[in-house]
Protein backbone atom coordinates (compact mmCIF):
# COMPACT_ATOMS: atom_id res chain seq x y z
CA UNK A 1 0.00 0.00 0.00
CA UNK A 2 2.78 2.36 1.06
CA UNK A 3 4.69 1.43 -2.08
CA UNK A 4 1.74 2.38 -4.28
CA UNK A 5 1.26 5.67 -2.47
CA UNK A 6 4.84 6.84 -2.88
CA UNK A 7 4.92 5.78 -6.54
CA UNK A 8 1.74 7.71 -7.19
CA UNK A 9 3.07 10.86 -5.60
CA UNK A 10 3.88 13.51 -8.14
CA UNK A 11 5.19 17.02 -8.07
CA UNK A 12 5.18 19.32 -11.06
CA UNK A 13 6.66 22.66 -11.94
CA UNK A 14 3.41 24.49 -11.19
CA UNK A 15 3.15 23.06 -7.67
CA UNK A 16 6.76 24.05 -7.00
CA UNK A 17 6.05 27.57 -8.29
CA UNK A 18 2.95 27.91 -6.13
CA UNK A 19 4.74 26.68 -3.02
CA UNK A 20 7.62 29.07 -3.67
CA UNK A 21 5.21 31.97 -3.25
CA UNK A 22 4.40 30.75 0.27
CA UNK A 23 8.01 31.19 1.30
CA UNK A 24 7.76 34.93 1.98
CA UNK A 25 4.10 35.25 2.81
CA UNK A 26 4.11 38.96 3.72
CA UNK A 27 5.92 39.93 0.53
CA UNK A 28 3.58 37.81 -1.56
CA UNK A 29 0.52 39.28 0.19
CA UNK A 30 1.71 42.87 -0.31
CA UNK A 31 2.33 42.22 -4.01
CA UNK A 32 -1.12 40.67 -4.38
CA UNK A 33 -2.59 43.69 -2.55
CA UNK A 34 -0.98 46.03 -5.11
CA UNK A 35 -2.45 44.05 -8.01
CA UNK A 36 -5.76 43.77 -6.18
CA UNK A 37 -6.12 47.55 -5.87
CA UNK A 38 -4.98 48.15 -9.46
CA UNK A 39 -7.47 45.57 -10.76
CA UNK A 40 -10.23 47.19 -8.72
CA UNK A 41 -9.43 50.66 -10.12
CA UNK A 42 -9.13 49.26 -13.65
CA UNK A 43 -12.41 47.32 -13.50
CA UNK A 44 -14.28 50.26 -12.00
CA UNK A 45 -12.90 52.62 -14.63
CA UNK A 46 -13.71 50.32 -17.51
CA UNK A 47 -17.15 49.84 -15.95
CA UNK A 48 -17.54 53.61 -15.71
CA UNK A 49 -16.44 54.02 -19.32
CA UNK A 50 -19.22 51.67 -20.42
CA UNK A 51 -21.79 52.75 -17.86
CA UNK A 52 -21.56 56.51 -18.37
CA UNK A 53 -21.97 56.36 -22.13
CA UNK A 54 -24.77 53.83 -21.89
CA UNK A 55 -26.60 55.92 -19.25
CA UNK A 56 -26.18 59.06 -21.33
CA UNK A 57 -27.44 57.31 -24.45
CA UNK A 58 -30.42 56.06 -22.48
CA UNK A 59 -31.18 59.56 -21.21
CA UNK A 60 -30.98 60.99 -24.72
CA UNK A 61 -33.08 58.15 -26.13
CA UNK A 62 -35.61 58.82 -23.36
CA UNK A 63 -36.06 62.34 -24.65
CA UNK A 64 -38.08 60.71 -27.42
CA UNK A 65 -36.69 62.97 -30.14
CA UNK A 66 -33.35 63.41 -31.85
CA UNK A 67 -33.47 67.05 -32.96
CA UNK A 68 -34.85 70.12 -31.22
CA UNK A 69 -35.63 73.29 -33.11
CA UNK A 70 -35.78 76.54 -31.11
CA UNK A 71 -36.00 80.21 -31.99
CA UNK A 72 -32.51 81.66 -32.42
CA UNK A 73 -31.05 82.60 -29.02
CA UNK A 74 -33.80 80.92 -27.05
CA UNK A 75 -32.65 78.79 -24.08
CA UNK A 76 -33.91 75.27 -24.50
CA UNK A 77 -33.04 73.91 -21.10
CA UNK A 78 -35.54 74.61 -18.31
CA UNK A 79 -32.61 74.98 -15.91
CA UNK A 80 -31.07 77.73 -18.08
CA UNK A 81 -34.40 79.46 -18.30
CA UNK A 82 -34.72 79.49 -14.52
CA UNK A 83 -31.18 80.72 -14.05
CA UNK A 84 -31.98 83.62 -16.35
CA UNK A 85 -35.07 84.39 -14.26
CA UNK A 86 -37.50 83.40 -16.99
CA UNK A 87 -36.20 85.98 -19.44
CA UNK A 88 -34.73 85.44 -22.89
CA UNK A 89 -37.60 83.51 -24.46
CA UNK A 90 -37.83 83.80 -28.22
CA UNK A 91 -40.67 82.51 -30.36
CA UNK A 92 -41.16 80.81 -33.69
CA UNK A 93 -44.39 80.97 -35.69
CA UNK A 94 -46.36 77.74 -36.02
CA UNK A 95 -45.91 78.11 -39.77
CA UNK A 96 -42.50 76.55 -39.29
CA UNK A 97 -44.20 73.15 -38.78
CA UNK A 98 -44.92 72.87 -42.50
CA UNK A 99 -41.27 73.68 -43.33
CA UNK A 100 -40.13 70.89 -41.02
CA UNK A 101 -42.67 68.27 -42.04
CA UNK A 102 -41.82 68.59 -45.76
CA UNK A 103 -38.51 66.79 -45.11
CA UNK A 104 -38.80 63.02 -45.67
CA UNK A 105 -36.45 62.28 -42.74
CA UNK A 106 -39.04 63.59 -40.24
CA UNK A 107 -41.28 60.95 -38.68
CA UNK A 108 -43.24 63.26 -36.42
CA UNK A 109 -43.00 66.51 -34.55
CA UNK A 110 -44.42 67.96 -31.37
CA UNK A 111 -44.56 71.66 -30.61
CA UNK A 112 -43.67 73.10 -27.21
CA UNK A 113 -44.19 76.44 -25.57
CA UNK A 114 -42.10 77.21 -22.53
CA UNK A 115 -43.19 79.90 -20.11
CA UNK A 116 -41.48 80.84 -16.86
CA UNK A 117 -43.51 82.48 -14.13
CA UNK A 118 -42.37 84.15 -10.92
CA UNK A 119 -44.24 82.66 -7.99
CA UNK A 120 -43.89 84.76 -4.78
CA UNK A 121 -45.15 81.84 -2.67
CA UNK A 122 -42.39 79.54 -3.84
CA UNK A 123 -39.66 79.04 -1.23
CA UNK A 124 -38.69 81.80 1.19
CA UNK A 125 -38.35 84.67 -1.30
CA UNK A 126 -40.28 83.34 -4.26
CA UNK A 127 -39.03 81.41 -7.27
CA UNK A 128 -39.50 80.63 -10.94
CA UNK A 129 -41.92 77.93 -12.09
CA UNK A 130 -41.48 76.43 -15.55
CA UNK A 131 -44.65 75.72 -17.53
CA UNK A 132 -44.38 73.68 -20.67
CA UNK A 133 -47.22 73.79 -23.11
CA UNK A 134 -47.49 70.51 -24.98
CA UNK A 135 -49.76 68.97 -27.56
CA UNK A 136 -51.69 66.09 -25.89
CA UNK A 137 -52.10 64.53 -29.33
CA UNK A 138 -48.37 64.09 -30.05
CA UNK A 139 -46.22 64.70 -26.96
CA UNK A 140 -47.35 61.71 -24.80
CA UNK A 141 -46.84 59.36 -27.77
CA UNK A 142 -43.33 60.68 -28.36
CA UNK A 143 -42.44 60.31 -24.67
CA UNK A 144 -44.27 57.06 -24.10
CA UNK A 145 -41.67 55.91 -21.57
CA UNK A 146 -42.81 58.52 -19.02
CA UNK A 147 -44.51 56.80 -16.12
CA UNK A 148 -47.16 58.24 -13.86
CA UNK A 149 -47.11 58.17 -10.09
CA UNK A 150 -50.71 59.34 -10.06
CA UNK A 151 -53.37 60.04 -12.71
CA UNK A 152 -52.51 60.49 -16.40
CA UNK A 153 -52.23 62.93 -19.30
CA UNK A 154 -54.93 65.48 -20.06
CA UNK A 155 -56.83 64.43 -23.18
CA UNK A 156 -58.26 67.71 -24.47
CA UNK A 157 -56.26 70.12 -26.58
CA UNK A 158 -57.61 73.08 -24.70
CA UNK A 159 -58.33 72.67 -20.99
CA UNK A 160 -57.07 74.10 -17.72
CA UNK A 161 -55.54 70.85 -16.59
CA UNK A 162 -51.92 70.19 -15.64
CA UNK A 163 -49.53 67.30 -15.20
CA UNK A 164 -46.74 67.86 -12.67
CA UNK A 165 -43.25 66.44 -12.82
CA UNK A 166 -42.22 64.44 -9.72
CA UNK A 167 -40.16 67.22 -8.14
CA UNK A 168 -42.58 69.98 -9.14
CA UNK A 169 -45.35 68.07 -7.32
CA UNK A 170 -43.13 67.64 -4.25
CA UNK A 171 -42.22 71.32 -4.28
CA UNK A 172 -45.77 72.55 -4.83
CA UNK A 173 -47.09 69.85 -2.50
CA UNK A 174 -49.86 68.96 -4.93
CA UNK A 175 -51.68 65.72 -5.66
CA UNK A 176 -54.15 64.71 -8.35
CA UNK A 177 -57.36 66.71 -7.83
CA UNK A 178 -55.57 69.75 -6.34
CA UNK A 179 -55.43 73.13 -8.07
CA UNK A 180 -52.35 75.02 -9.10
CA UNK A 181 -52.38 78.79 -9.50
CA UNK A 182 -50.39 81.03 -11.84
CA UNK A 183 -50.25 84.06 -9.52
CA UNK A 184 -49.51 86.85 -12.02
CA UNK A 185 -52.32 85.65 -14.30
CA UNK A 186 -54.65 84.52 -11.53
CA UNK A 187 -55.43 81.38 -13.52
CA UNK A 188 -55.95 77.96 -11.96
CA UNK A 189 -55.14 74.55 -13.43
CA UNK A 190 -56.46 71.24 -12.07
CA UNK A 191 -53.79 68.64 -11.45
CA UNK A 192 -54.76 65.47 -13.38
CA UNK A 193 -51.46 63.59 -13.22
CA UNK A 194 -48.15 63.40 -11.40
CA UNK A 195 -45.18 61.81 -13.16
CA UNK A 196 -42.93 59.27 -11.54
CA UNK A 197 -39.31 60.37 -11.07
CA UNK A 198 -37.42 60.24 -14.38
CA UNK A 199 -34.17 61.93 -13.38
CA UNK A 200 -34.53 64.37 -16.29
CA UNK A 201 -35.64 67.99 -16.49
CA UNK A 202 -39.21 66.67 -16.83
CA UNK A 203 -39.16 66.16 -13.03
CA UNK A 204 -39.26 69.92 -12.39
CA UNK A 205 -41.72 70.84 -15.17
CA UNK A 206 -45.43 71.64 -15.08
CA UNK A 207 -47.09 70.37 -18.28
CA UNK A 208 -50.24 72.06 -19.60
CA UNK A 209 -52.01 71.95 -23.00
CA UNK A 210 -50.16 74.19 -25.45
CA UNK A 211 -53.33 75.86 -26.81
CA UNK A 212 -54.38 76.88 -23.29
CA UNK A 213 -50.91 78.20 -22.40
CA UNK A 214 -50.75 80.17 -25.68
CA UNK A 215 -54.07 81.86 -24.86
CA UNK A 216 -53.28 82.45 -21.17
CA UNK A 217 -49.97 84.13 -22.05
CA UNK A 218 -51.23 85.80 -25.25
CA UNK A 219 -48.79 83.87 -27.47
CA UNK A 220 -51.27 82.41 -29.95
CA UNK A 221 -49.64 80.88 -33.02
CA UNK A 222 -46.20 80.89 -31.37
CA UNK A 223 -43.98 78.13 -29.97
CA UNK A 224 -40.56 78.16 -28.30
CA UNK A 225 -39.43 74.77 -29.57
CA UNK A 226 -40.33 71.93 -31.88
CA UNK A 227 -39.13 68.43 -31.03
CA UNK A 228 -38.46 66.28 -34.10
CA UNK A 229 -38.45 62.50 -34.16
CA UNK A 230 -36.35 61.28 -37.08
CA UNK A 231 -37.14 58.14 -39.04
CA UNK A 232 -34.93 55.19 -38.03
CA UNK A 233 -33.35 54.74 -41.45
CA UNK A 234 -32.85 58.50 -42.01
CA UNK A 235 -29.55 60.34 -41.70
CA UNK A 236 -29.87 62.84 -38.84
CA UNK A 237 -26.97 64.97 -40.05
CA UNK A 238 -28.60 65.40 -43.48
CA UNK A 239 -31.80 66.60 -41.82
CA UNK A 240 -29.89 68.94 -39.51
CA UNK A 241 -28.12 70.49 -42.51
CA UNK A 242 -31.49 71.07 -44.22
CA UNK A 243 -32.95 72.65 -41.05
CA UNK A 244 -30.01 75.08 -40.77
CA UNK A 245 -31.46 76.76 -43.88
CA UNK A 246 -34.62 77.80 -42.01
CA UNK A 247 -34.48 81.47 -40.99
CA UNK A 248 -34.16 82.53 -37.34
CA UNK A 249 -34.05 79.03 -35.85
CA UNK A 250 -31.36 77.10 -34.09
CA UNK A 251 -30.97 73.37 -34.47
CA UNK A 252 -30.06 71.47 -31.33
CA UNK A 253 -28.87 68.00 -32.15
CA UNK A 254 -29.06 65.50 -29.30
CA UNK A 255 -26.07 63.75 -30.83
CA UNK A 256 -24.17 67.03 -30.49
CA UNK A 257 -25.39 67.41 -26.91
CA UNK A 258 -24.09 63.93 -26.21
CA UNK A 259 -20.76 64.71 -27.86
CA UNK A 260 -20.44 67.91 -25.84
CA UNK A 261 -21.15 66.11 -22.57
CA UNK A 262 -18.85 63.23 -23.46
CA UNK A 263 -16.02 65.64 -24.32
CA UNK A 264 -16.53 67.38 -20.96
CA UNK A 265 -16.44 64.05 -19.17
CA UNK A 266 -13.50 62.80 -21.21
CA UNK A 267 -11.21 65.29 -19.44
CA UNK A 268 -12.18 63.76 -16.11
CA UNK A 269 -11.81 60.30 -17.63
CA UNK A 270 -8.30 61.01 -18.91
CA UNK A 271 -7.30 62.16 -15.43
CA UNK A 272 -8.72 59.09 -13.73
CA UNK A 273 -7.28 56.77 -16.39
CA UNK A 274 -3.87 58.36 -15.85
CA UNK A 275 -4.14 57.61 -12.14
CA UNK A 276 -5.18 54.04 -12.96
CA UNK A 277 -2.25 53.70 -15.35
CA UNK A 278 0.16 54.86 -12.65
CA UNK A 279 -1.42 52.41 -10.18
CA UNK A 280 -1.00 49.59 -12.71
CA UNK A 281 2.60 50.56 -13.43
CA UNK A 282 3.36 50.57 -9.69
CA UNK A 283 1.74 47.14 -9.38
CA UNK A 284 3.78 45.85 -12.34
CA UNK A 285 7.00 47.16 -10.79
CA UNK A 286 5.94 45.53 -7.51
CA UNK A 287 5.51 42.19 -9.26
CA UNK A 288 8.82 42.48 -11.12
CA UNK A 289 10.58 43.46 -7.89
CA UNK A 290 9.04 40.61 -5.88
CA UNK A 291 9.83 37.92 -8.44
CA UNK A 292 13.30 39.28 -9.20
CA UNK A 293 14.17 39.37 -5.49
CA UNK A 294 12.88 35.86 -5.15
CA UNK A 295 15.05 34.76 -8.11
CA UNK A 296 18.16 36.37 -6.60
CA UNK A 297 17.46 34.80 -3.22
CA UNK A 298 17.08 31.36 -4.84
CA UNK A 299 20.03 31.77 -7.16
CA UNK A 300 21.82 28.65 -5.83
CA UNK A 301 18.61 26.66 -5.57
CA UNK A 302 17.78 27.40 -9.23
CA UNK A 303 21.30 26.30 -10.15
CA UNK A 304 20.78 23.00 -8.34
CA UNK A 305 17.43 22.51 -10.06
CA UNK A 306 19.26 22.93 -13.36
CA UNK A 307 21.89 20.42 -12.27
CA UNK A 308 19.00 17.96 -11.72
CA UNK A 309 18.15 18.25 -15.40
CA UNK A 310 15.85 21.26 -15.64
CA UNK A 311 16.16 22.96 -19.02
CA UNK A 312 16.15 26.78 -19.25
CA UNK A 313 12.52 26.66 -20.44
CA UNK A 314 11.53 24.63 -17.34
CA UNK A 315 12.99 27.28 -15.05
CA UNK A 316 11.47 30.05 -17.16
CA UNK A 317 8.06 28.38 -16.88
CA UNK A 318 8.40 27.93 -13.14
CA UNK A 319 9.21 31.59 -12.48
CA UNK A 320 6.65 32.80 -15.02
CA UNK A 321 4.01 30.71 -13.28
CA UNK A 322 4.80 32.44 -9.98
CA UNK A 323 4.13 35.82 -11.63
CA UNK A 324 0.93 34.64 -13.24
CA UNK A 325 -0.34 33.14 -9.97
CA UNK A 326 0.26 36.48 -8.20
CA UNK A 327 -1.52 38.41 -10.95
CA UNK A 328 -4.49 36.04 -11.25
CA UNK A 329 -5.12 35.99 -7.47
CA UNK A 330 -4.72 39.78 -7.21
CA UNK A 331 -6.76 40.38 -10.36
CA UNK A 332 -9.63 38.10 -9.30
CA UNK A 333 -9.75 39.72 -5.85
CA UNK A 334 -9.76 43.19 -7.46
CA UNK A 335 -12.60 42.25 -9.79
CA UNK A 336 -14.53 40.86 -6.81
CA UNK A 337 -13.99 44.13 -4.97
CA UNK A 338 -15.22 46.16 -7.95
CA UNK A 339 -18.43 44.07 -8.03
CA UNK A 340 -18.90 44.57 -4.28
CA UNK A 341 -18.21 48.31 -4.34
CA UNK A 342 -19.82 49.28 -7.65
CA UNK A 343 -22.65 51.19 -5.92
CA UNK A 344 -20.17 53.08 -3.76
CA UNK A 345 -18.01 53.88 -6.80
CA UNK A 346 -21.15 55.13 -8.56
CA UNK A 347 -21.88 57.51 -5.65
CA UNK A 348 -18.27 58.70 -5.57
CA UNK A 349 -18.23 59.48 -9.29
CA UNK A 350 -21.55 61.35 -9.01
CA UNK A 351 -19.97 63.63 -6.43
CA UNK A 352 -16.92 64.24 -8.60
CA UNK A 353 -18.54 64.96 -11.97
CA UNK A 354 -20.46 68.15 -12.78
CA UNK A 355 -23.11 66.29 -14.80
CA UNK A 356 -24.15 62.68 -14.53
CA UNK A 357 -26.93 60.87 -16.36
CA UNK A 358 -29.65 59.03 -14.46
CA UNK A 359 -28.81 55.35 -15.02
CA UNK A 360 -26.10 53.26 -13.43
CA UNK A 361 -22.73 54.96 -14.05
CA UNK A 362 -20.59 51.91 -13.33
CA UNK A 363 -21.56 48.73 -15.14
CA UNK A 364 -19.47 45.79 -13.96
CA UNK A 365 -20.47 42.50 -15.59
CA UNK A 366 -19.03 39.14 -16.55
CA UNK A 367 -17.52 40.25 -19.86
CA UNK A 368 -15.84 43.23 -18.18
CA UNK A 369 -14.52 40.93 -15.43
CA UNK A 370 -13.04 38.65 -18.10
CA UNK A 371 -11.55 41.63 -19.97
CA UNK A 372 -9.90 42.92 -16.78
CA UNK A 373 -8.65 39.47 -15.89
CA UNK A 374 -7.21 39.22 -19.40
CA UNK A 375 -5.47 42.59 -19.01
CA UNK A 376 -4.09 41.67 -15.57
CA UNK A 377 -2.94 38.30 -16.91
CA UNK A 378 -1.22 39.99 -19.86
CA UNK A 379 0.46 42.39 -17.43
CA UNK A 380 1.52 39.42 -15.31
CA UNK A 381 2.96 37.58 -18.30
CA UNK A 382 4.83 40.69 -19.42
CA UNK A 383 6.17 41.61 -15.99
CA UNK A 384 7.30 38.03 -15.43
CA UNK A 385 9.36 37.92 -18.63
CA UNK A 386 12.51 39.55 -17.30
CA UNK A 387 12.75 37.71 -13.95
CA UNK A 388 11.96 34.40 -15.68
CA UNK A 389 14.58 35.06 -18.34
CA UNK A 390 17.16 35.94 -15.67
CA UNK A 391 16.38 32.75 -13.78
CA UNK A 392 16.53 30.59 -16.90
CA UNK A 393 20.04 31.84 -17.58
CA UNK A 394 21.42 30.80 -14.18
CA UNK A 395 24.21 28.28 -14.68
CA UNK A 396 24.49 25.54 -12.07
CA UNK A 397 28.22 26.06 -11.87
CA UNK A 398 27.85 29.73 -10.88
CA UNK A 399 25.56 28.75 -8.06
CA UNK A 400 27.85 26.12 -6.57
CA UNK A 401 31.16 27.87 -7.26
CA UNK A 402 30.79 29.69 -3.95
CA UNK A 403 31.54 26.36 -2.28
CA UNK A 404 35.04 26.50 -3.84
CA UNK A 405 37.78 24.00 -3.61
CA UNK B 1 27.05 0.62 -18.50
CA UNK B 2 28.49 -2.76 -17.64
CA UNK B 3 30.74 -3.30 -14.63
CA UNK B 4 34.41 -2.51 -15.20
CA UNK B 5 33.61 -0.74 -18.52
CA UNK B 6 34.97 2.80 -18.62
CA UNK B 7 32.50 5.23 -17.06
CA UNK B 8 34.65 8.28 -17.69
CA UNK B 9 37.80 8.78 -19.74
CA UNK B 10 39.54 12.11 -19.38
CA UNK B 11 42.60 13.00 -21.43
CA UNK B 12 44.68 16.12 -20.87
CA UNK B 13 41.87 18.08 -19.29
CA UNK B 14 42.90 21.66 -18.69
CA UNK B 15 40.85 24.53 -17.31
CA UNK B 16 42.19 28.05 -17.47
CA UNK B 17 40.35 31.00 -15.90
CA UNK B 18 41.12 34.55 -16.91
CA UNK B 19 41.16 37.18 -14.21
CA UNK B 20 41.95 40.42 -16.06
CA UNK B 21 45.27 39.90 -17.81
CA UNK B 22 46.17 37.05 -15.45
CA UNK B 23 45.54 33.41 -16.42
CA UNK B 24 44.86 30.92 -13.67
CA UNK B 25 45.35 27.24 -14.48
CA UNK B 26 42.86 25.46 -12.22
CA UNK B 27 43.22 22.02 -13.82
CA UNK B 28 46.40 21.25 -15.66
CA UNK B 29 46.41 18.38 -18.17
CA UNK B 30 44.62 15.79 -16.04
CA UNK B 31 44.13 12.35 -17.55
CA UNK B 32 41.99 9.91 -15.62
CA UNK B 33 40.00 6.73 -16.22
CA UNK B 34 37.02 5.90 -14.03
CA UNK B 35 35.58 2.38 -14.31
CA UNK B 36 31.92 1.61 -13.79
CA UNK B 37 31.20 0.75 -10.16
CA UNK B 38 34.38 2.40 -8.98
CA UNK B 39 34.45 4.61 -5.87
CA UNK B 40 37.11 7.32 -6.16
CA UNK B 41 37.86 10.06 -3.68
CA UNK B 42 39.62 13.28 -4.62
CA UNK B 43 41.67 14.95 -1.95
CA UNK B 44 44.00 17.88 -1.89
CA UNK B 45 44.47 21.30 -0.31
CA UNK B 46 42.15 24.23 -1.06
CA UNK B 47 42.79 25.57 -4.57
CA UNK B 48 44.24 22.27 -5.77
CA UNK B 49 41.55 22.05 -8.49
CA UNK B 50 39.53 19.09 -7.21
CA UNK B 51 36.13 20.84 -7.42
CA UNK B 52 36.97 22.29 -10.86
CA UNK B 53 37.97 18.81 -12.05
CA UNK B 54 34.83 17.15 -10.71
CA UNK B 55 32.70 19.94 -12.28
CA UNK B 56 34.25 19.21 -15.68
CA UNK B 57 33.89 15.45 -15.22
CA UNK B 58 30.26 16.00 -14.14
CA UNK B 59 29.45 18.23 -17.15
CA UNK B 60 28.76 21.21 -14.96
CA UNK B 61 31.52 23.08 -16.77
CA UNK B 62 33.51 22.91 -20.01
CA UNK B 63 37.27 22.32 -20.06
CA UNK B 64 39.52 24.75 -21.91
CA UNK B 65 41.25 21.85 -23.65
CA UNK B 66 41.53 18.07 -23.52
CA UNK B 67 38.86 15.47 -24.11
CA UNK B 68 36.19 13.66 -22.12
CA UNK B 69 34.31 10.48 -22.88
CA UNK B 70 31.31 9.32 -20.86
CA UNK B 71 30.37 5.65 -21.30
CA UNK B 72 32.57 5.50 -24.38
CA UNK B 73 30.83 8.47 -26.03
CA UNK B 74 32.86 11.61 -26.65
CA UNK B 75 31.10 14.57 -25.08
CA UNK B 76 33.99 17.00 -25.28
CA UNK B 77 37.08 16.94 -27.43
CA UNK B 78 38.49 20.40 -26.82
CA UNK B 79 37.40 21.60 -30.24
CA UNK B 80 34.22 23.19 -29.03
CA UNK B 81 32.44 23.79 -25.75
CA UNK B 82 29.05 22.25 -25.10
CA UNK B 83 26.10 24.57 -24.74
CA UNK B 84 24.22 24.76 -21.44
CA UNK B 85 21.34 22.75 -22.95
CA UNK B 86 23.72 20.05 -24.23
CA UNK B 87 25.37 19.84 -20.80
CA UNK B 88 21.90 19.59 -19.19
CA UNK B 89 20.91 16.69 -21.48
CA UNK B 90 24.01 14.75 -20.43
CA UNK B 91 23.64 15.67 -16.75
CA UNK B 92 20.01 14.56 -16.46
CA UNK B 93 20.84 11.09 -17.86
CA UNK B 94 24.24 10.32 -16.37
CA UNK B 95 24.80 12.19 -13.12
CA UNK B 96 23.44 12.68 -9.64
CA UNK B 97 24.97 15.47 -7.55
CA UNK B 98 25.42 16.06 -3.85
CA UNK B 99 26.92 19.30 -2.56
CA UNK B 100 28.17 20.66 0.73
CA UNK B 101 25.00 22.74 1.10
CA UNK B 102 21.91 20.59 0.79
CA UNK B 103 19.77 23.00 -1.30
CA UNK B 104 16.51 21.42 -0.26
CA UNK B 105 13.42 23.49 -1.09
CA UNK B 106 12.10 24.62 2.29
CA UNK B 107 8.42 24.73 1.24
CA UNK B 108 8.44 21.13 -0.01
CA UNK B 109 8.26 18.00 2.13
CA UNK B 110 11.01 15.37 2.18
CA UNK B 111 9.10 13.26 -0.38
CA UNK B 112 8.43 16.28 -2.62
CA UNK B 113 12.10 17.27 -2.50
CA UNK B 114 13.10 13.74 -3.46
CA UNK B 115 10.59 13.68 -6.32
CA UNK B 116 11.59 17.15 -7.56
CA UNK B 117 13.87 15.92 -10.41
CA UNK B 118 10.82 14.15 -11.91
CA UNK B 119 9.20 17.56 -12.39
CA UNK B 120 11.80 18.21 -15.07
CA UNK B 121 12.85 14.81 -16.36
CA UNK B 122 12.21 11.15 -15.63
CA UNK B 123 14.44 8.46 -17.02
CA UNK B 124 12.75 5.39 -18.44
CA UNK B 125 14.73 3.14 -16.12
CA UNK B 126 13.96 5.25 -13.05
CA UNK B 127 11.27 2.89 -11.84
CA UNK B 128 12.62 2.43 -8.32
CA UNK B 129 10.12 3.38 -5.68
CA UNK B 130 11.42 6.57 -4.02
CA UNK B 131 10.18 5.07 -0.76
CA UNK B 132 12.75 2.27 -1.12
CA UNK B 133 15.52 4.84 -1.38
CA UNK B 134 14.17 6.77 1.60
CA UNK B 135 13.88 3.52 3.60
CA UNK B 136 17.45 2.58 2.69
CA UNK B 137 18.57 6.03 3.88
CA UNK B 138 16.56 5.75 7.11
CA UNK B 139 14.17 8.54 6.14
CA UNK B 140 10.97 6.50 5.72
CA UNK B 141 9.49 8.04 8.89
CA UNK B 142 10.30 11.57 7.72
CA UNK B 143 8.59 11.72 4.31
CA UNK B 144 6.02 14.32 5.34
CA UNK B 145 8.46 16.56 7.20
CA UNK B 146 9.85 19.81 5.89
CA UNK B 147 13.62 20.40 5.75
CA UNK B 148 13.47 22.80 8.72
CA UNK B 149 12.33 19.85 10.87
CA UNK B 150 15.36 17.70 9.97
CA UNK B 151 18.92 17.47 11.33
CA UNK B 152 21.91 18.30 9.09
CA UNK B 153 22.63 14.60 8.53
CA UNK B 154 19.02 13.91 7.60
CA UNK B 155 18.98 16.86 5.19
CA UNK B 156 22.09 15.52 3.44
CA UNK B 157 20.49 12.08 3.22
CA UNK B 158 17.42 13.70 1.59
CA UNK B 159 19.80 15.38 -0.88
CA UNK B 160 21.35 11.95 -1.58
CA UNK B 161 17.88 10.45 -2.14
CA UNK B 162 17.08 13.29 -4.53
CA UNK B 163 20.33 12.64 -6.43
CA UNK B 164 19.49 8.93 -6.68
CA UNK B 165 15.82 9.10 -7.66
CA UNK B 166 16.54 9.35 -11.40
CA UNK B 167 18.88 6.34 -11.22
CA UNK B 168 22.14 8.10 -12.19
CA UNK B 169 25.11 6.20 -13.59
CA UNK B 170 27.59 8.31 -11.64
CA UNK B 171 27.14 10.04 -8.29
CA UNK B 172 29.25 13.18 -7.78
CA UNK B 173 29.64 14.24 -4.17
CA UNK B 174 31.46 17.53 -3.61
CA UNK B 175 32.33 17.95 0.08
CA UNK B 176 29.04 16.30 1.12
CA UNK B 177 30.05 16.28 4.78
CA UNK B 178 31.47 19.80 4.91
CA UNK B 179 28.54 21.00 7.04
CA UNK B 180 28.34 17.94 9.29
CA UNK B 181 30.12 16.81 12.45
CA UNK B 182 32.51 13.83 12.33
CA UNK B 183 29.90 11.27 13.40
CA UNK B 184 27.39 12.40 10.76
CA UNK B 185 30.24 12.60 8.21
CA UNK B 186 31.07 8.94 8.69
CA UNK B 187 27.38 8.04 8.48
CA UNK B 188 27.19 9.74 5.07
CA UNK B 189 30.41 7.98 4.06
CA UNK B 190 28.82 4.65 4.97
CA UNK B 191 25.75 5.50 2.90
CA UNK B 192 27.93 6.25 -0.13
CA UNK B 193 29.88 3.01 0.33
CA UNK B 194 26.66 1.01 0.68
CA UNK B 195 25.27 2.55 -2.52
CA UNK B 196 28.48 1.68 -4.31
CA UNK B 197 28.57 -1.88 -2.99
CA UNK B 198 24.83 -2.62 -3.14
CA UNK B 199 23.92 -0.99 -6.44
CA UNK B 200 27.31 -0.81 -8.13
CA UNK B 201 26.93 2.95 -8.37
CA UNK B 202 30.02 4.82 -9.57
CA UNK B 203 30.89 7.42 -6.92
CA UNK B 204 33.27 10.37 -7.24
CA UNK B 205 33.82 12.01 -3.85
CA UNK B 206 35.63 15.30 -3.19
CA UNK B 207 36.63 15.73 0.43
CA UNK B 208 39.12 17.35 2.78
CA UNK B 209 38.52 14.57 5.27
CA UNK B 210 41.19 11.79 5.00
CA UNK B 211 39.05 9.38 7.04
CA UNK B 212 36.18 9.79 4.59
CA UNK B 213 38.50 9.57 1.58
CA UNK B 214 39.77 6.26 2.92
CA UNK B 215 36.45 4.49 2.35
CA UNK B 216 36.91 4.78 -1.46
CA UNK B 217 38.53 2.13 -3.65
CA UNK B 218 40.99 4.65 -4.95
CA UNK B 219 42.16 8.04 -3.79
CA UNK B 220 43.33 10.67 -6.27
CA UNK B 221 45.43 13.39 -4.72
CA UNK B 222 45.55 16.73 -6.51
CA UNK B 223 48.07 19.56 -6.16
CA UNK B 224 48.20 22.74 -8.26
CA UNK B 225 45.69 21.33 -10.71
CA UNK B 226 47.67 18.17 -11.41
CA UNK B 227 47.30 14.62 -10.17
CA UNK B 228 50.00 14.23 -7.57
CA UNK B 229 49.14 10.65 -6.63
CA UNK B 230 46.55 8.01 -7.50
Interface residues (C-beta under 8 A of the other chain):
Chain A: X2 X3 X5 X6 X7 X9 X10 X11 X12 X13 X15 X16 X19 X20 X22 X23 X300 X301 X304 X305 X306 X307 X308 X309 X310 X311 X312 X314 X395 X396 X397 X400 X403 X404 X405
Chain B: X44 X46 X47 X48 X49 X50 X51 X52 X55 X60 X61 X84 X85 X88 X91 X92 X93 X95 X97 X99 X100 X101 X103 X105 X106 X107 X108 X111 X112 X115 X116 X117 X118 X119 X120 X121 X129 X130 X131 X132 X134 X143 X162 X166 X174 X175 X178 X206
